[in-house]
Amino acid sequence: MSTEKKDVLQTVLFHEHERLGAVMTDFSGWQLPVYYTSIIKEHLSTRKAAGVFDISHMGEILVTGGRAREFLQYIMTNDLERLKPGRCFYSAMCNEQGGTVDDCFIYMFDVERFWIIVNAANIQKDFAWLQTHAGEYHIAIHDLSSRLSKIDVQGPLSADLLQRLTAHDLNRVNRFDVFTAPVADRNCTLSRSGYTAEDGFEIYCDNRDAAIIWNALLTEETRAVPVGLGARDTLRIEACYSLYGHELNDTTSPVEAGIGWVVREKESAYIGKDILLTQKKQGTQRILVAFRMIDKGIPRAGYPLFCEGKECGTVSSGCYAPTLGLPVGLGFVPVKLAAADTIVQVKIRERLYNAQVVQKPFYQYKGVM
């Protein structure tokens, strides 16, 4: 999709972002807020209280039919037998070479009805991939993305904030539960999940209800702040969560990207199974590591990594981490360089800056289980 302004998409909350004075940017073909006040303030507000995110650019694909679970068992690396109605989990879709078509969340409503939550840049690609492999299963696949808006509420006060707006007892909701409930008197589908390593909820609603819910979440009483893509990125980097196009792509496997736990030894066949299980058992030539900067410099995606004077890898994501108060990054290196305390260098503007490999994640999930 062209990223010229006339072709860039807007969520139904675009004018709300303008009203709040957001700095906007083009992301995956969408015009989205980077920040409203500052990335650091929004990041720390989410860690300490609650942040509200417009994630309506994400895609929602509905899969229904008597063989829907069997189909997803073939398409996904994670084990659908482990997923129960009213629950969701993380998975990957891989190609025959073990590369990642997309990483996604799967919502199970019942044995014949599922949602797949996919990355914005991959909606059309994923939809085509699913259709290509659906033939013999006699299922229905529908792209709901243009009809739904998605608003995330994240942070230690997110449950208290949301409880003000719903009669549903959130004390009975566990992490990764999926449920339907009114929010601000509008019908919604929700999950207790998120992309920040904090407790939180993801809210799906009809487009016409999005502004009502958004504004209800951002009253003075809620103590919540709107949060843009900038802090969404720094929050997920601190948690070492993957971002498609950075840690994952069509030529990078989940095992290489450090999420081999979504690759399961299922009895049934699935796309890429043999290669992926071999990688889990025998290892890969490269692996994703986390590192903190020793010298003063901020790593960015695409910067080369060096070890003992030789280029050895690439930064996939990097930022100043507000919670930690220092620059950190993620990057791919040969397995022999992946041990904690290994010293590597990041090439920033023709200079090498020292960094230390550390155990993932930088910031551990804090929330209900």
FINU-693092 format. One record per residue (C-alpha): residue in three letters; x, z, y. Coordinates in steps of 0.25 Angstrom, whole numbers, padded with zeros to 4 digits, always signed. Each point is the difference from the previous one (the first is absolute). Layout:
// FINU-693092
ALAXZY ...
END
This chain:
// FINU-693092
MET+0000+0000+0000 SER+0005-0003+0014 THR+0004+0012+0008 GLU-0003-0008+0013 LYS-0009+0009+0009 LYS-0012-0009-0002 ASP+0001+0001-0015 VAL+0002+0015-0001 LEU-0011+0008-0006 GLN-0006+0013+0006 THR-0007+0012-0007 VAL-0014+0004+0005 LEU+0007+0012+0007 PHE+0009-0009+0009 HIS-0007+0003+0013 GLU+0001+0015-0004 HIS+0015-0001-0001 GLU+0000-0007+0014 ARG-0008+0011+0006 LEU+0009+0010-0005 GLY+0012-0008+0006 ALA+0007-0003-0013 VAL+0012-0009+0000 MET-0004-0012-0010 THR+0008-0009-0009 ASP-0002-0011-0010 PHE+0001+0005-0014 SER-0003-0008-0012 GLY-0009-0009+0008 TRP-0007+0011+0007 GLN+0001+0006+0014 LEU+0002+0015-0003 PRO+0004+0012+0008 VAL+0015+0004-0001 TYR-0003+0013+0008 TYR-0009+0007+0010 THR+0009+0010+0006 SER+0013+0000-0008 ILE+0004-0002-0014 ILE+0007+0014-0001 LYS-0012+0007+0006 GLU-0010-0007-0009 HIS+0009+0002-0012 LEU+0002+0015+0002 SER-0015+0002+0003 THR-0003-0006-0013 ARG+0010+0010-0007 LYS-0005+0012+0008 ALA-0015-0003+0002 ALA-0007-0013-0002 GLY+0001-0015+0003 VAL-0010-0011-0001 PHE+0004-0014-0004 ASP-0007-0013+0001 ILE+0004-0007-0013 SER-0011-0011+0000 HIS+0010-0011-0002 MET+0002+0005-0014 GLY-0008-0008-0011 GLU-0011+0004-0010 ILE-0003-0008-0012 LEU-0012+0003-0009 VAL+0002-0002-0015 THR-0013+0001-0009 GLY-0005-0003-0014 GLY+0000+0005-0014 ARG+0015-0003-0002 ALA+0005+0004+0014 ARG+0008+0011-0005 GLU+0006-0009-0011 PHE+0004-0010+0010 LEU+0006+0010+0009 GLN+0008+0006-0011 TYR+0006-0014-0002 ILE+0003-0002+0015 MET+0005+0013+0004 THR+0013+0008-0005 ASN-0007+0013+0000 ASP-0009+0005-0011 LEU-0015-0002+0003 GLU-0003+0009-0012 ARG+0006+0012+0009 LEU-0010-0003+0011 LYS-0014+0006+0000 PRO-0013-0003+0008 GLY+0001+0007+0013 ARG+0015-0001+0001 CYS+0011-0009+0005 PHE+0015-0003-0002 TYR+0012-0008+0004 SER+0004-0012-0008 ALA+0008-0013+0002 MET-0004-0015-0004 CYS+0012-0007-0005 ASN+0003-0015-0004 GLU+0006-0004-0013 GLN+0014+0002+0005 GLY-0003+0015+0004 GLY+0000-0003+0015 THR-0011+0007+0007 VAL-0012-0008+0005 ASP-0005+0012+0007 ASP-0001+0015+0000 CYS-0014+0006+0001 PHE-0010+0011-0003 ILE-0011-0002-0010 TYR-0013+0008+0002 MET-0009+0002-0012 PHE-0015+0002+0002 ASP-0004-0002-0014 VAL+0005-0008-0012 GLU-0005-0013+0006 ARG+0003+0001+0015 PHE+0013+0001+0006 TRP+0007-0001+0014 ILE+0014-0005+0002 ILE+0006+0004+0013 VAL+0010-0011+0004 ASN+0010-0002+0011 ALA-0005-0008+0012 ALA+0011-0011-0001 ASN-0004-0002-0015 ILE-0015-0001+0000 GLN-0001-0015-0002 LYS+0011+0000-0010 ASP-0005+0012-0008 PHE-0014-0006+0000 ALA+0005-0013-0005 TRP+0009+0007-0011 LEU-0012+0008-0005 GLN-0009-0012-0001 THR+0011-0008-0007 HIS+0001+0010-0011 ALA-0015+0004-0001 GLY-0005-0012-0008 GLU-0002+0005-0014 TYR-0005+0014+0005 HIS-0013-0005+0006 ILE+0001+0010+0012 ALA-0004-0002+0014 ILE+0010+0002+0012 HIS-0004+0001+0014 ASP+0009+0002+0013 LEU-0007+0011+0008 SER+0011+0000+0010 SER-0008-0006+0012 ARG-0012+0009-0002 LEU+0007+0013+0000 SER+0008+0009+0009 LYS+0010+0010-0004 ILE+0003+0013+0008 ASP+0010+0010-0005 VAL+0000+0015+0003 GLN+0014+0006-0003 GLY+0006+0014+0002 PRO-0001+0015-0004 LEU-0013+0001+0008 SER-0006-0013-0005 ALA-0010+0007-0009 ASP-0005+0010+0011 LEU-0001-0012+0010 LEU-0008-0008-0010 GLN-0009+0011-0005 ARG-0006+0001+0014 LEU-0005-0014-0002 THR-0005+0000-0014 ALA-0010+0009-0009 HIS+0009-0003-0012 ASP+0008+0012-0005 LEU+0014-0004+0002 ASN+0005+0013-0007 ARG-0005-0007-0013 VAL+0008-0012+0002 ASN+0014-0002-0007 ARG+0011-0009+0004 PHE-0003-0015-0004 ASP-0015+0003-0002 VAL-0009-0011+0004 PHE-0014+0003+0006 THR-0012-0005+0009 ALA-0004+0009+0011 PRO-0006-0001+0014 VAL+0010+0001+0012 ALA-0006+0001+0013 ASP-0013-0003-0006 ARG+0006-0014-0005 ASN+0001-0003-0015 CYS+0014-0001-0005 THR+0009+0000-0012 LEU+0012+0009+0001 SER+0012+0004-0008 ARG+0009+0013+0002 SER+0013-0008+0001 GLY+0009-0007+0010 TYR+0014-0005+0004 THR+0006+0012+0008 ALA+0004+0010-0010 GLU-0011+0009+0006 ASP-0014+0004-0005 GLY-0010-0010+0005 PHE-0011-0009-0002 GLU-0002-0015+0000 ILE-0014-0004+0005 TYR-0007-0014-0002 CYS-0012-0004+0008 ASP-0008-0012+0004 ASN+0006-0007+0012 ARG-0012+0004+0009 ASP+0003+0015-0002 ALA+0015+0000+0002 ALA+0000+0003+0015 ILE-0010+0012-0002 ILE+0008+0006-0011 TRP+0013-0002+0008 ASN-0005+0006+0012 ALA-0006+0012-0007 LEU+0013+0003-0006 LEU+0007+0000+0013 THR-0008+0010+0008 GLU+0007+0012+0007 GLU-0005+0009-0010 THR+0007-0007-0012 ARG+0014+0002+0006 ALA+0003-0014-0006 VAL+0008-0011+0006 PRO+0000-0015-0002 VAL+0012-0005-0007 GLY+0006-0014+0000 LEU+0008-0008-0010 GLY+0013+0006+0006 ALA-0002+0014-0005 ARG-0007-0005-0013 ASP+0013-0007-0003 THR+0009+0012+0003 LEU-0010+0009-0008 ARG+0001-0008-0012 ILE+0015-0002+0001 GLU+0002+0015+0000 ALA-0008+0000-0013 CYS+0007-0012-0006 TYR-0012-0007-0002 SER+0001-0015-0002 LEU-0004-0011+0010 TYR-0003-0014-0005 GLY+0010-0010+0006 HIS+0011+0011+0001 GLU+0001+0008-0013 LEU-0008-0009-0008 ASN-0002-0015-0001 ASP-0002-0012-0010 THR+0014+0001-0005 THR+0002+0016+0000 SER-0006+0008-0012 PRO-0007+0013+0001 VAL+0012+0006-0008 GLU+0010-0005+0010 ALA-0008+0005+0011 GLY+0000+0014-0006 ILE-0015+0001-0004 GLY+0003-0003-0015 TRP-0010+0011-0002 VAL-0012-0010+0002 VAL+0006-0008-0011 ARG-0007+0005-0013 GLU+0003-0002-0015 LYS-0014-0005-0003 GLU-0004-0005-0013 SER-0007-0012+0006 ALA+0008-0012+0006 TYR+0001-0001+0015 ILE+0007-0010+0009 GLY+0015+0003+0001 LYS-0001+0011-0011 ASP+0012-0004-0008 ILE+0010-0001+0012 LEU-0005+0012+0007 LEU+0001+0009-0012 THR+0014-0005-0003 GLN+0004+0003+0014 LYS-0006+0014-0002 LYS+0008+0002-0013 GLN+0013-0007+0003 GLY+0001+0001+0016 THR+0001-0010+0011 GLN+0012-0005+0007 ARG-0005+0005+0013 ILE-0009+0012+0004 LEU-0007+0005+0013 VAL+0007+0012+0006 ALA-0002+0009+0012 PHE+0011+0004+0009 ARG+0002+0008+0013 MET+0009-0004+0011 ILE+0012+0008+0002 ASP+0005-0008+0013 LYS-0009-0003+0011 GLY-0008-0013-0002 ILE-0014-0004-0005 PRO-0001-0009-0012 ARG-0010-0011+0000 ALA-0005-0009-0010 GLY+0009-0011-0004 TYR+0013+0007+0005 PRO+0011-0002-0011 LEU+0006+0012-0008 PHE+0014+0001-0003 CYS+0008+0009-0009 GLU+0016+0001+0000 GLY+0000-0012+0010 LYS-0008-0009-0008 GLU-0015-0004+0002 CYS-0008+0006-0011 GLY-0014+0000+0004 THR-0011-0001+0010 VAL-0009+0010+0008 SER-0014-0002-0003 SER-0006+0010+0010 GLY+0006+0009+0010 CYS-0004+0009+0012 TYR+0002+0012+0008 ALA-0007+0011-0008 PRO-0007+0009+0010 THR-0003+0011-0011 LEU+0015+0001-0004 GLY+0006-0003+0014 LEU+0009-0011-0005 PRO+0001-0014-0004 VAL-0003-0004-0015 GLY-0002-0012-0008 LEU-0003-0007-0013 GLY+0008-0011-0006 PHE+0004-0007-0013 VAL+0014+0002-0006 PRO+0007-0002-0013 VAL-0004+0011-0010 LYS+0014+0006+0000 LEU-0002+0003+0015 ALA-0013+0007-0002 ALA+0004+0014-0003 ALA-0003+0011+0011 ASP+0012+0003+0010 THR+0005-0015-0002 ILE+0006-0004+0014 VAL-0005-0014+0004 GLN+0001-0007+0014 VAL-0010-0007+0008 LYS+0004-0012+0008 ILE-0006+0001+0014 ARG+0004-0010+0010 GLU+0013-0003-0006 ARG+0004+0015-0002 LEU-0001+0008-0013 TYR-0007+0013+0001 ASN+0001+0011-0012 ALA-0012+0004-0008 GLN-0002+0009-0012 VAL-0009-0003-0012 VAL-0010+0011-0002 GLN-0010+0003-0010 LYS-0014-0005+0003 PRO-0009+0003+0007 PHE+0004+0005+0014 TYR-0013+0007+0001 GLN-0009+0005-0011 TYR-0015-0001-0001 LYS-0007+0011+0006 GLY-0015+0001-0004 VAL-0010+0003-0010 MET+0002-0004-0015 
END
